[in-house]
Amino acid sequence: MSAFLHDVVEVGDTLQVRGPIGRFFSWDGDAPALGVAGGSGVVPLMSMLRLARGAGRAGLMRLVVSVRSPEDLYYADEITGPETTVVYTRRGPAGGSRPVGRLTAEDLRPLAEADRDVYVCGSQGFCDAATGLLADVGVEEKRIRVSRFGPTG
């Protein structure tokens, strides 16, 4: 997810690596989970959804993805299903059932069950907003795992 790593770094370069930022997370596919992704933050959460689907337990992993427009949706041909919700913030598809706008507590409330850990991945701003919404709908902080990307200071 780094243009620098893709376009500039060459074999033999020395890199300094830090991280993870936030609380590192992994999922073994046994316990119910909710993924909340902002933009390209869907990448690690999509692997979790694939694991659940591949095991024949698609309902074990629920996924909410927030993107600007249909063109910005990663895995558009694969991601749709009864266990996924896509929130379009700037422009939605024709005939979409949800009005265009930012992710809300009402988007998360029906998915935030007491037995589901929540995995949030996205930019710093998205993660902060999403974790605030999750708290608003009653998800305990200890059940929320966050992976942020972007500048770290």
N, CA, C and O atoms as a GROMACS GRO file, in nm:
protein
  612
    1MET      N    1   0.082  -0.118   0.000
    1MET     CA    2   0.000   0.000   0.000
    1MET      C    3   0.087   0.125   0.000
    1MET      O    4   0.037   0.234   0.028
    2SER      N    5   0.216   0.112  -0.031
    2SER     CA    6   0.304   0.226  -0.030
    2SER      C    7   0.364   0.248  -0.168
    2SER      O    8   0.433   0.162  -0.221
    3ALA      N    9   0.336   0.365  -0.225
    3ALA     CA   10   0.396   0.399  -0.355
    3ALA      C   11   0.547   0.409  -0.341
    3ALA      O   12   0.620   0.375  -0.434
    4PHE      N   13   0.595   0.456  -0.227
    4PHE     CA   14   0.739   0.467  -0.203
    4PHE      C   15   0.804   0.329  -0.213
    4PHE      O   16   0.905   0.313  -0.282
    5LEU      N   17   0.747   0.230  -0.145
    5LEU     CA   18   0.804   0.096  -0.150
    5LEU      C   19   0.798   0.037  -0.290
    5LEU      O   20   0.887  -0.038  -0.332
    6HIS      N   21   0.695   0.069  -0.362
    6HIS     CA   22   0.677   0.015  -0.496
    6HIS      C   23   0.766   0.084  -0.599
    6HIS      O   24   0.825   0.017  -0.684
    7ASP      N   25   0.777   0.216  -0.592
    7ASP     CA   26   0.842   0.293  -0.698
    7ASP      C   27   0.986   0.335  -0.668
    7ASP      O   28   1.062   0.361  -0.762
    8VAL      N   29   1.025   0.344  -0.542
    8VAL     CA   30   1.154   0.403  -0.507
    8VAL      C   31   1.254   0.303  -0.450
    8VAL      O   32   1.371   0.304  -0.488
    9VAL      N   33   1.210   0.218  -0.359
    9VAL     CA   34   1.301   0.127  -0.292
    9VAL      C   35   1.356   0.025  -0.391
    9VAL      O   36   1.284  -0.027  -0.477
   10GLU      N   37   1.485   0.000  -0.378
   10GLU     CA   38   1.551  -0.098  -0.465
   10GLU      C   39   1.614  -0.208  -0.381
   10GLU      O   40   1.637  -0.190  -0.262
   11VAL      N   41   1.642  -0.321  -0.442
   11VAL     CA   42   1.707  -0.432  -0.373
   11VAL      C   43   1.837  -0.381  -0.314
   11VAL      O   44   1.917  -0.315  -0.382
   12GLY      N   45   1.858  -0.412  -0.186
   12GLY     CA   46   1.979  -0.369  -0.116
   12GLY      C   47   1.961  -0.246  -0.030
   12GLY      O   48   2.045  -0.218   0.055
   13ASP      N   49   1.852  -0.170  -0.051
   13ASP     CA   50   1.824  -0.053   0.034
   13ASP      C   51   1.798  -0.098   0.177
   13ASP      O   52   1.743  -0.206   0.200
   14THR      N   53   1.838  -0.015   0.272
   14THR     CA   54   1.811  -0.041   0.413
   14THR      C   55   1.687   0.036   0.455
   14THR      O   56   1.675   0.155   0.428
   15LEU      N   57   1.596  -0.032   0.520
   15LEU     CA   58   1.471   0.030   0.565
   15LEU      C   59   1.459   0.018   0.716
   15LEU      O   60   1.504  -0.081   0.775
   16GLN      N   61   1.399   0.118   0.777
   16GLN     CA   62   1.365   0.112   0.919
   16GLN      C   63   1.215   0.084   0.926
   16GLN      O   64   1.136   0.156   0.865
   17VAL      N   65   1.176  -0.017   1.000
   17VAL     CA   66   1.036  -0.058   1.007
   17VAL      C   67   0.987  -0.038   1.150
   17VAL      O   68   1.053  -0.080   1.245
   18ARG      N   69   0.870   0.025   1.165
   18ARG     CA   70   0.804   0.042   1.293
   18ARG      C   71   0.665  -0.017   1.283
   18ARG      O   72   0.612  -0.036   1.173
   19GLY      N   73   0.609  -0.046   1.396
   19GLY     CA   74   0.469  -0.088   1.395
   19GLY      C   75   0.450  -0.216   1.469
   19GLY      O   76   0.546  -0.268   1.527
   20PRO      N   77   0.333  -0.269   1.470
   20PRO     CA   78   0.215  -0.207   1.410
   20PRO      C   79   0.168  -0.085   1.491
   20PRO      O   80   0.201  -0.070   1.608
   21ILE      N   81   0.092  -0.001   1.424
   21ILE     CA   82   0.036   0.117   1.489
   21ILE      C   83  -0.100   0.076   1.544
   21ILE      O   84  -0.177   0.010   1.474
   22GLY      N   85  -0.130   0.112   1.665
   22GLY     CA   86  -0.256   0.069   1.726
   22GLY      C   87  -0.240  -0.067   1.790
   22GLY      O   88  -0.128  -0.107   1.823
   23ARG      N   89  -0.347  -0.137   1.807
   23ARG     CA   90  -0.342  -0.270   1.867
   23ARG      C   91  -0.343  -0.372   1.755
   23ARG      O   92  -0.440  -0.384   1.681
   24PHE      N   93  -0.234  -0.445   1.743
   24PHE     CA   94  -0.220  -0.547   1.640
   24PHE      C   95  -0.335  -0.646   1.649
   24PHE      O   96  -0.381  -0.678   1.759
   25PHE      N   97  -0.382  -0.695   1.536
   25PHE     CA   98  -0.486  -0.796   1.544
   25PHE      C   99  -0.463  -0.911   1.447
   25PHE      O  100  -0.401  -0.897   1.342
   26SER      N  101  -0.514  -1.025   1.488
   26SER     CA  102  -0.521  -1.142   1.402
   26SER      C  103  -0.650  -1.214   1.438
   26SER      O  104  -0.705  -1.194   1.546
   27TRP      N  105  -0.697  -1.297   1.348
   27TRP     CA  106  -0.824  -1.368   1.369
   27TRP      C  107  -0.805  -1.511   1.323
   27TRP      O  108  -0.756  -1.535   1.213
   28ASP      N  109  -0.844  -1.606   1.406
   28ASP     CA  110  -0.825  -1.747   1.372
   28ASP      C  111  -0.944  -1.809   1.299
   28ASP      O  112  -0.937  -1.924   1.257
   29GLY      N  113  -1.053  -1.734   1.284
   29GLY     CA  114  -1.167  -1.784   1.210
   29GLY      C  115  -1.264  -1.867   1.293
   29GLY      O  116  -1.356  -1.927   1.238
   30ASP      N  117  -1.245  -1.871   1.424
   30ASP     CA  118  -1.332  -1.950   1.509
   30ASP      C  119  -1.443  -1.870   1.576
   30ASP      O  120  -1.554  -1.920   1.596
   31ALA      N  121  -1.415  -1.745   1.611
   31ALA     CA  122  -1.510  -1.662   1.685
   31ALA      C  123  -1.578  -1.563   1.592
   31ALA      O  124  -1.518  -1.519   1.494
   32PRO      N  125  -1.702  -1.527   1.619
   32PRO     CA  126  -1.771  -1.428   1.536
   32PRO      C  127  -1.695  -1.296   1.534
   32PRO      O  128  -1.640  -1.253   1.636
   33ALA      N  129  -1.692  -1.231   1.418
   33ALA     CA  130  -1.617  -1.106   1.403
   33ALA      C  131  -1.694  -1.008   1.316
   33ALA      O  132  -1.773  -1.047   1.230
   34LEU      N  133  -1.668  -0.881   1.340
   34LEU     CA  134  -1.719  -0.772   1.257
   34LEU      C  135  -1.599  -0.693   1.209
   34LEU      O  136  -1.518  -0.649   1.290
   35GLY      N  137  -1.588  -0.674   1.079
   35GLY     CA  138  -1.483  -0.591   1.022
   35GLY      C  139  -1.542  -0.458   0.981
   35GLY      O  140  -1.651  -0.453   0.924
   36VAL      N  141  -1.471  -0.350   1.011
   36VAL     CA  142  -1.514  -0.216   0.973
   36VAL      C  143  -1.396  -0.153   0.900
   36VAL      O  144  -1.291  -0.127   0.960
   37ALA      N  145  -1.412  -0.130   0.770
   37ALA     CA  146  -1.300  -0.085   0.687
   37ALA      C  147  -1.328   0.049   0.623
   37ALA      O  148  -1.441   0.079   0.583
   38GLY      N  149  -1.224   0.128   0.614
   38GLY     CA  150  -1.228   0.253   0.540
   38GLY      C  151  -1.138   0.242   0.420
   38GLY      O  152  -1.017   0.226   0.434
   39GLY      N  153  -1.195   0.251   0.300
   39GLY     CA  154  -1.115   0.248   0.176
   39GLY      C  155  -1.031   0.124   0.164
   39GLY      O  156  -1.082   0.012   0.173
   40SER      N  157  -0.899   0.143   0.144
   40SER     CA  158  -0.809   0.029   0.126
   40SER      C  159  -0.789  -0.050   0.255
   40SER      O  160  -0.724  -0.155   0.253
   41GLY      N  161  -0.843  -0.003   0.366
   41GLY     CA  162  -0.840  -0.079   0.490
   41GLY      C  163  -0.916  -0.210   0.479
   41GLY      O  164  -0.908  -0.295   0.568
   42VAL      N  165  -0.989  -0.228   0.371
   42VAL     CA  166  -1.062  -0.352   0.349
   42VAL      C  167  -0.968  -0.469   0.318
   42VAL      O  168  -1.007  -0.585   0.331
   43VAL      N  169  -0.845  -0.441   0.278
   43VAL     CA  170  -0.756  -0.547   0.232
   43VAL      C  171  -0.736  -0.656   0.338
   43VAL      O  172  -0.762  -0.773   0.307
   44PRO      N  173  -0.691  -0.628   0.460
   44PRO     CA  174  -0.676  -0.738   0.556
   44PRO      C  175  -0.809  -0.798   0.600
   44PRO      O  176  -0.816  -0.916   0.632
   45LEU      N  177  -0.913  -0.717   0.601
   45LEU     CA  178  -1.044  -0.768   0.644
   45LEU      C  179  -1.105  -0.859   0.537
   45LEU      O  180  -1.181  -0.950   0.569
   46MET      N  181  -1.072  -0.833   0.411
   46MET     CA  182  -1.120  -0.920   0.303
   46MET      C  183  -1.062  -1.061   0.319
   46MET      O  184  -1.129  -1.159   0.289
   47SER      N  185  -0.939  -1.070   0.365
   47SER     CA  186  -0.880  -1.203   0.386
   47SER      C  187  -0.957  -1.278   0.495
   47SER      O  188  -0.971  -1.401   0.488
   48MET      N  189  -1.006  -1.206   0.594
   48MET     CA  190  -1.085  -1.269   0.699
   48MET      C  191  -1.219  -1.318   0.643
   48MET      O  192  -1.263  -1.428   0.675
   49LEU      N  193  -1.282  -1.236   0.560
   49LEU     CA  194  -1.408  -1.276   0.498
   49LEU      C  195  -1.388  -1.398   0.408
   49LEU      O  196  -1.470  -1.489   0.407
   50ARG      N  197  -1.278  -1.400   0.334
   50ARG     CA  198  -1.249  -1.516   0.248
   50ARG      C  199  -1.230  -1.642   0.332
   50ARG      O  200  -1.276  -1.749   0.292
   51LEU      N  201  -1.164  -1.630   0.446
   51LEU     CA  202  -1.146  -1.745   0.534
   51LEU      C  203  -1.281  -1.799   0.579
   51LEU      O  204  -1.305  -1.920   0.573
   52ALA      N  205  -1.370  -1.710   0.624
   52ALA     CA  206  -1.502  -1.754   0.670
   52ALA      C  207  -1.582  -1.816   0.556
   52ALA      O  208  -1.644  -1.921   0.573
   53ARG      N  209  -1.580  -1.753   0.440
   53ARG     CA  210  -1.653  -1.808   0.326
   53ARG      C  211  -1.596  -1.943   0.284
   53ARG      O  212  -1.671  -2.035   0.253
   54GLY      N  213  -1.464  -1.954   0.282
   54GLY     CA  214  -1.399  -2.079   0.241
   54GLY      C  215  -1.428  -2.194   0.336
   54GLY      O  216  -1.428  -2.310   0.295
   55ALA      N  217  -1.453  -2.162   0.462
   55ALA     CA  218  -1.486  -2.264   0.561
   55ALA      C  219  -1.635  -2.296   0.562
   55ALA      O  220  -1.681  -2.378   0.642
   56GLY      N  221  -1.712  -2.231   0.474
   56GLY     CA  222  -1.857  -2.253   0.471
   56GLY      C  223  -1.928  -2.186   0.587
   56GLY      O  224  -2.038  -2.227   0.623
   57ARG      N  225  -1.865  -2.084   0.646
   57ARG     CA  226  -1.922  -2.015   0.762
   57ARG      C  227  -1.923  -1.864   0.737
   57ARG      O  228  -1.876  -1.786   0.820
   58ALA      N  229  -1.976  -1.823   0.624
   58ALA     CA  230  -1.971  -1.683   0.583
   58ALA      C  231  -2.031  -1.589   0.688
   58ALA      O  232  -1.982  -1.477   0.705
   59GLY      N  233  -2.135  -1.632   0.758
   59GLY     CA  234  -2.199  -1.548   0.858
   59GLY      C  235  -2.114  -1.522   0.981
   59GLY      O  236  -2.146  -1.434   1.062
   60LEU      N  237  -2.006  -1.597   0.996
   60LEU     CA  238  -1.916  -1.578   1.109
   60LEU      C  239  -1.846  -1.442   1.101
   60LEU      O  240  -1.815  -1.381   1.203
   61MET      N  241  -1.821  -1.396   0.979
   61MET     CA  242  -1.752  -1.268   0.956
   61MET      C  243  -1.848  -1.173   0.886
   61MET      O  244  -1.896  -1.202   0.777
   62ARG      N  245  -1.874  -1.061   0.949
   62ARG     CA  246  -1.953  -0.956   0.886
   62ARG      C  247  -1.859  -0.842   0.855
   62ARG      O  248  -1.762  -0.819   0.927
   63LEU      N  249  -1.888  -0.771   0.747
   63LEU     CA  250  -1.796  -0.667   0.702
   63LEU      C  251  -1.873  -0.544   0.657
   63LEU      O  252  -1.968  -0.553   0.580
   64VAL      N  253  -1.830  -0.428   0.708
   64VAL     CA  254  -1.882  -0.299   0.666
   64VAL      C  255  -1.764  -0.224   0.604
   64VAL      O  256  -1.659  -0.209   0.666
   65VAL      N  257  -1.784  -0.176   0.482
   65VAL     CA  258  -1.679  -0.103   0.411
   65VAL      C  259  -1.730   0.035   0.375
   65VAL      O  260  -1.838   0.048   0.318
   66SER      N  261  -1.653   0.136   0.407
   66SER     CA  262  -1.686   0.274   0.373
   66SER      C  263  -1.593   0.320   0.261
   66SER      O  264  -1.471   0.320   0.278
   67VAL      N  265  -1.651   0.360   0.148
   67VAL     CA  266  -1.573   0.408   0.034
   67VAL      C  267  -1.640   0.530  -0.027
   67VAL      O  268  -1.759   0.554  -0.006
   68ARG      N  269  -1.563   0.606  -0.101
   68ARG     CA  270  -1.616   0.729  -0.162
   68ARG      C  271  -1.717   0.701  -0.274
   68ARG      O  272  -1.820   0.767  -0.281
   69SER      N  273  -1.686   0.605  -0.360
   69SER     CA  274  -1.772   0.580  -0.476
   69SER      C  275  -1.758   0.434  -0.519
   69SER      O  276  -1.668   0.365  -0.472
   70PRO      N  277  -1.845   0.387  -0.605
   70PRO     CA  278  -1.833   0.249  -0.653
   70PRO      C  279  -1.697   0.218  -0.716
   70PRO      O  280  -1.647   0.106  -0.706
   71GLU      N  281  -1.638   0.317  -0.781
   71GLU     CA  282  -1.507   0.296  -0.845
   71GLU      C  283  -1.394   0.277  -0.743
   71GLU      O  284  -1.289   0.224  -0.776
   72ASP      N  285  -1.417   0.321  -0.621
   72ASP     CA  286  -1.315   0.311  -0.516
   72ASP      C  287  -1.326   0.183  -0.433
   72ASP      O  288  -1.246   0.161  -0.342
   73LEU      N  289  -1.423   0.099  -0.464
   73LEU     CA  290  -1.445  -0.023  -0.386
   73LEU      C  291  -1.351  -0.134  -0.431
   73LEU      O  292  -1.362  -0.186  -0.542
   74TYR      N  293  -1.258  -0.169  -0.344
   74TYR     CA  294  -1.169  -0.282  -0.370
   74TYR      C  295  -1.252  -0.410  -0.369
   74TYR      O  296  -1.349  -0.420  -0.293
   75TYR      N  297  -1.216  -0.506  -0.452
   75TYR     CA  298  -1.282  -0.637  -0.457
   75TYR      C  299  -1.430  -0.627  -0.494
   75TYR      O  300  -1.511  -0.707  -0.448
   76ALA      N  301  -1.465  -0.528  -0.574
   76ALA     CA  302  -1.607  -0.503  -0.605
   76ALA      C  303  -1.679  -0.627  -0.658
   76ALA      O  304  -1.796  -0.648  -0.627
   77ASP      N  305  -1.611  -0.709  -0.737
   77ASP     CA  306  -1.676  -0.828  -0.793
   77ASP      C  307  -1.690  -0.942  -0.693
   77ASP      O  308  -1.767  -1.035  -0.715
   78GLU      N  309  -1.617  -0.935  -0.585
   78GLU     CA  310  -1.613  -1.045  -0.489
   78GLU      C  311  -1.678  -1.011  -0.355
   78GLU      O  312  -1.725  -1.101  -0.285
   79ILE      N  313  -1.680  -0.886  -0.319
   79ILE     CA  314  -1.714  -0.848  -0.182
   79ILE      C  315  -1.862  -0.858  -0.148
   79ILE      O  316  -1.897  -0.881  -0.032
   80THR      N  317  -1.948  -0.842  -0.245
   80THR     CA  318  -2.091  -0.838  -0.214
   80THR      C  319  -2.142  -0.972  -0.163
   80THR      O  320  -2.096  -1.079  -0.204
   81GLY      N  321  -2.237  -0.964  -0.073
   81GLY     CA  322  -2.299  -1.082  -0.017
   81GLY      C  323  -2.382  -1.042   0.103
   81GLY      O  324  -2.377  -0.927   0.146
   82PRO      N  325  -2.458  -1.134   0.158
   82PRO     CA  326  -2.547  -1.100   0.270
   82PRO      C  327  -2.471  -1.061   0.397
   82PRO      O  328  -2.528  -1.000   0.487
   83GLU      N  329  -2.342  -1.096   0.404
   83GLU     CA  330  -2.265  -1.063   0.523
   83GLU      C  331  -2.188  -0.932   0.509
   83GLU      O  332  -2.112  -0.896   0.599
   84THR      N  333  -2.206  -0.861   0.398
   84THR     CA  334  -2.133  -0.737   0.375
   84THR      C  335  -2.226  -0.617   0.355
   84THR      O  336  -2.337  -0.630   0.303
   85THR      N  337  -2.178  -0.502   0.398
   85THR     CA  338  -2.248  -0.375   0.380
   85THR      C  339  -2.147  -0.276   0.325
   85THR      O  340  -2.037  -0.262   0.379
   86VAL      N  341  -2.183  -0.207   0.218
   86VAL     CA  342  -2.096  -0.104   0.162
   86VAL      C  343  -2.163   0.031   0.182
   86VAL      O  344  -2.278   0.051   0.144
   87VAL      N  345  -2.089   0.123   0.242
   87VAL     CA  346  -2.136   0.258   0.267
   87VAL      C  347  -2.061   0.351   0.172
   87VAL      O  348  -1.938   0.360   0.176
   88TYR      N  349  -2.135   0.420   0.087
   88TYR     CA  350  -2.074   0.515  -0.007
   88TYR      C  351  -2.085   0.655   0.051
   88TYR      O  352  -2.193   0.699   0.089
   89THR      N  353  -1.971   0.725   0.058
   89THR     CA  354  -1.970   0.855   0.124
   89THR      C  355  -1.988   0.973   0.030
   89THR      O  356  -2.033   1.079   0.074
   90ARG      N  357  -1.954   0.959  -0.098
   90ARG     CA  358  -1.964   1.072  -0.190
   90ARG      C  359  -2.062   1.048  -0.305
   90ARG      O  360  -2.140   1.136  -0.342
   91ARG      N  361  -2.056   0.927  -0.361
   91ARG     CA  362  -2.145   0.894  -0.472
   91ARG      C  363  -2.170   0.745  -0.470
   91ARG      O  364  -2.076   0.665  -0.468
   92GLY      N  365  -2.298   0.708  -0.471
   92GLY     CA  366  -2.334   0.567  -0.466
   92GLY      C  367  -2.379   0.514  -0.600
   92GLY      O  368  -2.395   0.591  -0.696
   93PRO      N  369  -2.401   0.385  -0.608
   93PRO     CA  370  -2.451   0.326  -0.732
   93PRO      C  371  -2.597   0.365  -0.755
   93PRO      O  372  -2.670   0.395  -0.661
   94ALA      N  373  -2.638   0.363  -0.879
   94ALA     CA  374  -2.778   0.390  -0.912
   94ALA      C  375  -2.866   0.288  -0.841
   94ALA      O  376  -2.837   0.168  -0.843
   95GLY      N  377  -2.972   0.336  -0.778
   95GLY     CA  378  -3.066   0.247  -0.711
   95GLY      C  379  -3.018   0.194  -0.577
   95GLY      O  380  -3.074   0.099  -0.525
   96GLY      N  381  -2.914   0.255  -0.521
   96GLY     CA  382  -2.864   0.210  -0.391
   96GLY      C  383  -2.970   0.226  -0.283
   96GLY      O  384  -3.051   0.319  -0.290
   97SER      N  385  -2.970   0.139  -0.184
   97SER     CA  386  -3.073   0.141  -0.080
   97SER      C  387  -3.040   0.237   0.034
   97SER      O  388  -3.130   0.279   0.107
   98ARG      N  389  -2.914   0.271   0.052
   98ARG     CA  390  -2.874   0.360   0.161
   98ARG      C  391  -2.834   0.495   0.102
   98ARG      O  392  -2.765   0.500   0.000
   99PRO      N  393  -2.877   0.604   0.163
   99PRO     CA  394  -2.835   0.735   0.114
   99PRO      C  395  -2.683   0.752   0.126
   99PRO      O  396  -2.622   0.696   0.217
  100VAL      N  397  -2.625   0.826   0.035
  100VAL     CA  398  -2.482   0.854   0.039
  100VAL      C  399  -2.451   0.936   0.164
  100VAL      O  400  -2.525   1.027   0.198
  101GLY      N  401  -2.342   0.903   0.231
  101GLY     CA  402  -2.300   0.976   0.350
  101GLY      C  403  -2.204   0.894   0.433
  101GLY      O  404  -2.185   0.775   0.408
  102ARG      N  405  -2.145   0.956   0.528
  102ARG     CA  406  -2.047   0.889   0.614
  102ARG      C  407  -2.109   0.776   0.695
  102ARG      O  408  -2.230   0.772   0.717
  103LEU      N  409  -2.024   0.684   0.739
  103LEU     CA  410  -2.063   0.575   0.826
  103LEU      C  411  -2.126   0.632   0.952
  103LEU      O  412  -2.077   0.730   1.008
  104THR      N  413  -2.236   0.571   0.997
  104THR     CA  414  -2.307   0.619   1.116
  104THR      C  415  -2.322   0.507   1.218
  104THR      O  416  -2.299   0.389   1.189
  105ALA      N  417  -2.361   0.546   1.337
  105ALA     CA  418  -2.390   0.448   1.442
  105ALA      C  419  -2.502   0.355   1.397
  105ALA      O  420  -2.501   0.237   1.430
  106GLU      N  421  -2.598   0.408   1.324
  106GLU     CA  422  -2.710   0.324   1.278
  106GLU      C  423  -2.666   0.218   1.178
  106GLU      O  424  -2.729   0.113   1.168
  107ASP      N  425  -2.558   0.244   1.103
  107ASP     CA  426  -2.503   0.142   1.013
  107ASP      C  427  -2.443   0.027   1.093
  107ASP      O  428  -2.450  -0.088   1.052
  108LEU      N  429  -2.385   0.060   1.208
  108LEU     CA  430  -2.314  -0.040   1.288
  108LEU      C  431  -2.400  -0.109   1.393
  108LEU      O  432  -2.375  -0.225   1.428
  109ARG      N  433  -2.501  -0.040   1.443
  109ARG     CA  434  -2.582  -0.093   1.554
  109ARG      C  435  -2.633  -0.236   1.530
  109ARG      O  436  -2.617  -0.320   1.618
  110PRO      N  437  -2.693  -0.268   1.415
  110PRO     CA  438  -2.746  -0.405   1.400
  110PRO      C  439  -2.638  -0.512   1.385
  110PRO      O  440  -2.667  -0.631   1.394
  111LEU      N  441  -2.514  -0.471   1.363
  111LEU     CA  442  -2.406  -0.567   1.342
  111LEU      C  443  -2.318  -0.587   1.464
  111LEU      O  444  -2.244  -0.684   1.472
  112ALA      N  445  -2.325  -0.496   1.560
  112ALA     CA  446  -2.238  -0.496   1.677
  112ALA      C  447  -2.298  -0.582   1.787
  112ALA      O  448  -2.354  -0.530   1.884
  113GLU      N  449  -2.285  -0.711   1.772
  113GLU     CA  450  -2.339  -0.805   1.870
  113GLU      C  451  -2.238  -0.828   1.982
  113GLU      O  452  -2.117  -0.814   1.960
  114ALA      N  453  -2.286  -0.862   2.098
  114ALA     CA  454  -2.200  -0.876   2.217
  114ALA      C  455  -2.091  -0.981   2.200
  114ALA      O  456  -1.984  -0.969   2.259
  115ASP      N  457  -2.117  -1.085   2.119
  115ASP     CA  458  -2.017  -1.192   2.106
  115ASP      C  459  -1.920  -1.171   1.990
  115ASP      O  460  -1.836  -1.258   1.965
  116ARG      N  461  -1.927  -1.059   1.921
  116ARG     CA  462  -1.838  -1.032   1.808
  116ARG      C  463  -1.727  -0.935   1.845
  116ARG      O  464  -1.754  -0.824   1.890
  117ASP      N  465  -1.603  -0.978   1.827
  117ASP     CA  466  -1.494  -0.882   1.833
  117ASP      C  467  -1.500  -0.800   1.706
  117ASP      O  468  -1.548  -0.847   1.603
  118VAL      N  469  -1.452  -0.678   1.714
  118VAL     CA  470  -1.457  -0.587   1.600
  118VAL      C  471  -1.316  -0.552   1.557
  118VAL      O  472  -1.231  -0.518   1.639
  119TYR      N  473  -1.292  -0.561   1.427
  119TYR     CA  474  -1.162  -0.532   1.367
  119TYR      C  475  -1.180  -0.412   1.276
  119TYR      O  476  -1.255  -0.417   1.178
  120VAL      N  477  -1.110  -0.303   1.308
  120VAL     CA  478  -1.122  -0.177   1.234
  120VAL      C  479  -0.990  -0.153   1.161
  120VAL      O  480  -0.883  -0.165   1.221
  121CYS      N  481  -0.998  -0.119   1.033
  121CYS     CA  482  -0.876  -0.091   0.957
  121CYS      C  483  -0.903   0.024   0.861
  121CYS      O  484  -1.002   0.024   0.789
  122GLY      N  485  -0.812   0.121   0.862
  122GLY     CA  486  -0.823   0.236   0.773
  122GLY      C  487  -0.728   0.345   0.814
  122GLY      O  488  -0.635   0.322   0.891
  123SER      N  489  -0.753   0.464   0.764
  123SER     CA  490  -0.670   0.579   0.799
  123SER      C  491  -0.692   0.616   0.945
  123SER      O  492  -0.787   0.570   1.009
  124GLN      N  493  -0.602   0.698   0.997
  124GLN     CA  494  -0.614   0.744   1.136
  124GLN      C  495  -0.751   0.806   1.162
  124GLN      O  496  -0.818   0.772   1.259
  125GLY      N  497  -0.793   0.897   1.075
  125GLY     CA  498  -0.921   0.964   1.093
  125GLY      C  499  -1.039   0.868   1.089
  125GLY      O  500  -1.131   0.878   1.170
  126PHE      N  501  -1.036   0.775   0.993
  126PHE     CA  502  -1.144   0.677   0.983
  126PHE      C  503  -1.149   0.591   1.108
  126PHE      O  504  -1.257   0.569   1.164
  127CYS      N  505  -1.035   0.542   1.152
  127CYS     CA  506  -1.032   0.454   1.270
  127CYS      C  507  -1.083   0.527   1.394
  127CYS      O  508  -1.158   0.470   1.474
  128ASP      N  509  -1.044   0.652   1.410
  128ASP     CA  510  -1.092   0.728   1.525
  128ASP      C  511  -1.244   0.744   1.521
  128ASP      O  512  -1.312   0.725   1.622
  129ALA      N  513  -1.296   0.779   1.403
  129ALA     CA  514  -1.441   0.796   1.388
  129ALA      C  515  -1.514   0.664   1.410
  129ALA      O  516  -1.616   0.660   1.480
  130ALA      N  517  -1.464   0.557   1.350
  130ALA     CA  518  -1.531   0.426   1.360
  130ALA      C  519  -1.530   0.375   1.503
  130ALA      O  520  -1.632   0.322   1.550
  131THR      N  521  -1.419   0.388   1.575
  131THR     CA  522  -1.416   0.340   1.713
  131THR      C  523  -1.509   0.423   1.801
  131THR      O  524  -1.568   0.370   1.895
  132GLY      N  525  -1.523   0.552   1.771
  132GLY     CA  526  -1.620   0.635   1.844
  132GLY      C  527  -1.762   0.588   1.820
  132GLY      O  528  -1.842   0.581   1.913
  133LEU      N  529  -1.794   0.556   1.695
  133LEU     CA  530  -1.928   0.506   1.664
  133LEU      C  531  -1.955   0.372   1.731
  133LEU      O  532  -2.065   0.347   1.781
  134LEU      N  533  -1.854   0.286   1.731
  134LEU     CA  534  -1.870   0.155   1.796
  134LEU      C  535  -1.896   0.172   1.946
  134LEU      O  536  -1.978   0.101   2.003
  135ALA      N  537  -1.825   0.264   2.008
  135ALA     CA  538  -1.850   0.292   2.150
  135ALA      C  539  -1.993   0.344   2.169
  135ALA      O  540  -2.060   0.309   2.266
  136ASP      N  541  -2.038   0.428   2.077
  136ASP     CA  542  -2.174   0.484   2.085
  136ASP      C  543  -2.282   0.376   2.080
  136ASP      O  544  -2.389   0.392   2.138
  137VAL      N  545  -2.254   0.264   2.011
  137VAL     CA  546  -2.353   0.157   2.002
  137VAL      C  547  -2.329   0.048   2.106
  137VAL      O  548  -2.392  -0.058   2.101
  138GLY      N  549  -2.237   0.073   2.201
  138GLY     CA  550  -2.220  -0.017   2.313
  138GLY      C  551  -2.112  -0.123   2.302
  138GLY      O  552  -2.107  -0.214   2.385
  139VAL      N  553  -2.026  -0.115   2.202
  139VAL     CA  554  -1.917  -0.213   2.192
  139VAL      C  555  -1.810  -0.178   2.296
  139VAL      O  556  -1.763  -0.064   2.302
  140GLU      N  557  -1.774  -0.275   2.377
  140GLU     CA  558  -1.670  -0.254   2.478
  140GLU      C  559  -1.535  -0.231   2.411
  140GLU      O  560  -1.502  -0.297   2.312
  141GLU      N  561  -1.459  -0.139   2.465
  141GLU     CA  562  -1.327  -0.105   2.409
  141GLU      C  563  -1.238  -0.228   2.395
  141GLU      O  564  -1.164  -0.241   2.298
  142LYS      N  565  -1.244  -0.319   2.492
  142LYS     CA  566  -1.158  -0.437   2.488
  142LYS      C  567  -1.192  -0.530   2.372
  142LYS      O  568  -1.112  -0.618   2.339
  143ARG      N  569  -1.309  -0.514   2.310
  143ARG     CA  570  -1.349  -0.599   2.198
  143ARG      C  571  -1.310  -0.539   2.063
  143ARG      O  572  -1.334  -0.600   1.959
  144ILE      N  573  -1.250  -0.421   2.063
  144ILE     CA  574  -1.217  -0.351   1.940
  144ILE      C  575  -1.066  -0.362   1.913
  144ILE      O  576  -0.985  -0.327   1.999
  145ARG      N  577  -1.031  -0.411   1.795
  145ARG     CA  578  -0.892  -0.419   1.750
  145ARG      C  579  -0.877  -0.321   1.634
  145ARG      O  580  -0.962  -0.317   1.546
  146VAL      N  581  -0.771  -0.242   1.634
  146VAL     CA  582  -0.755  -0.137   1.534
  146VAL      C  583  -0.620  -0.147   1.465
  146VAL      O  584  -0.517  -0.168   1.530
  147SER      N  585  -0.621  -0.133   1.334
  147SER     CA  586  -0.498  -0.122   1.255
  147SER      C  587  -0.511   0.004   1.171
  147SER      O  588  -0.594   0.012   1.080
  148ARG      N  589  -0.427   0.103   1.203
  148ARG     CA  590  -0.430   0.232   1.133
  148ARG      C  591  -0.315   0.238   1.032
  148ARG      O  592  -0.212   0.173   1.049
  149PHE      N  593  -0.335   0.316   0.927
  149PHE     CA  594  -0.222   0.342   0.837
  149PHE      C  595  -0.215   0.489   0.808
  149PHE      O  596  -0.312   0.563   0.829
  150GLY      N  597  -0.103   0.531   0.762
  150GLY     CA  598  -0.080   0.672   0.734
  150GLY      C  599   0.035   0.725   0.816
  150GLY      O  600   0.109   0.647   0.876
  151PRO      N  601   0.052   0.856   0.820
  151PRO     CA  602   0.164   0.915   0.894
  151PRO      C  603   0.159   0.878   1.041
  151PRO      O  604   0.052   0.873   1.102
  152THR      N  605   0.275   0.851   1.098
  152THR     CA  606   0.282   0.810   1.238
  152THR      C  607   0.354   0.912   1.326
  152THR      O  608   0.371   0.890   1.446
  153GLY      N  609   0.395   1.021   1.268
  153GLY     CA  610   0.454   1.125   1.350
  153GLY      C  611   0.601   1.132   1.348
  153GLY      O  612   0.659   1.218   1.415
   0.00000   0.00000   0.00000
